[in-house]
Amino acid sequence: MPKVQVVYASRHRGTAGIAARIAEVLRSEGADVVVVDAVKRPEASGFDGYVIGSGVYIGSWLKEATEFLERNQSMLATRPVWLFSSGPLPGSSKATNTTDPLTLALGPEEGPGSGGRRKVSSLSAAIHPRDHRVFLGAFDPNDPPKSLQERLVRLMPASKQILPTGDFREWDAIEAWAREIAA
Ligand SMILES: Cc1cc2nc3c(=O)[nH]c(=O)nc-3n(C[C@H](O)[C@H](O)[C@H](O)COP(=O)(O)O)c2cc1C
């Protein structure tokens, strides 16, 4: 039975829910799966494959997720790895001239606002994952902000446009991707 580690970074549990669903599908397809929050600084060794995902905030993966990739970069480079980003919210992206999911979530490859994207890209280049999938996220304005940055964004006059309210997670696409991984 292949052993798979699913590692996620999540502030408001949206990405945690995606990770749990991926794990459920992988288990139903016969894998032995461990799901773990990146904030616990999990040990990565001892698995046959890895699914690693993060919620996206202001064009960046959460630091616990990039730190997991950094800490385990050389080992992950020798194993099958799948990455996913959770975000954007429909219509929230500033990048209106593209349909590229990574650009919609993490911003441009270069130039202003590309720091978060470049960080994930350089880790990806070292690890060469089999895939990096982007899934729409969720936003509940009643769930209090978890960082100063988030508090400030929510206070902006345009926040209603930037942060559409709702749970937009694409369960069918998420499950189909997990079945692809299992295959
Ligand atoms: C303050 C704030 C900033 C966000 N910035 C981005 C962003 O730059 N790109 C993106 O794709 N999604 C962005 N989102 C949407 C989140 O990625 C989405 O809500 C996701 O589901 C959050 O995952 P989590 O619940 O696991 O923390 C942002 C959400 C908030 C609240």
The ligand as an ORCA input file, in Angstrom:
! r2SCAN-3c Opt
* xyz 0 1
  C      -6.989     38.968      3.002
  C      -7.118     37.935      1.929
  C      -6.248     37.961      0.850
  C      -6.348     36.997     -0.159
  N      -5.480     37.035     -1.213
  C      -5.577     36.102     -2.197
  C      -4.669     36.118     -3.298
  O      -3.767     36.927     -3.407
  N      -4.825     35.164     -4.255
  C      -5.793     34.206     -4.161
  O      -5.880     33.368     -5.051
  N      -6.664     34.166     -3.133
  C      -6.572     35.095     -2.155
  N      -7.440     35.063     -1.106
  C      -8.454     34.020     -1.050
  C      -7.991     32.884     -0.154
  O      -6.920     32.213     -0.759
  C      -9.137     31.913      0.041
  O     -10.024     32.576      0.924
  C      -8.702     30.580      0.598
  O      -9.803     29.709      0.634
  C      -8.090     30.719      1.969
  O      -7.671     29.462      2.432
  P      -7.740     29.065      3.959
  O      -9.213     29.088      4.372
  O      -7.211     27.668      3.973
  O      -6.921     30.003      4.749
  C      -7.351     35.993     -0.083
  C      -8.220     35.967      1.023
  C      -8.115     36.922      2.025
  C      -9.064     36.868      3.183
*
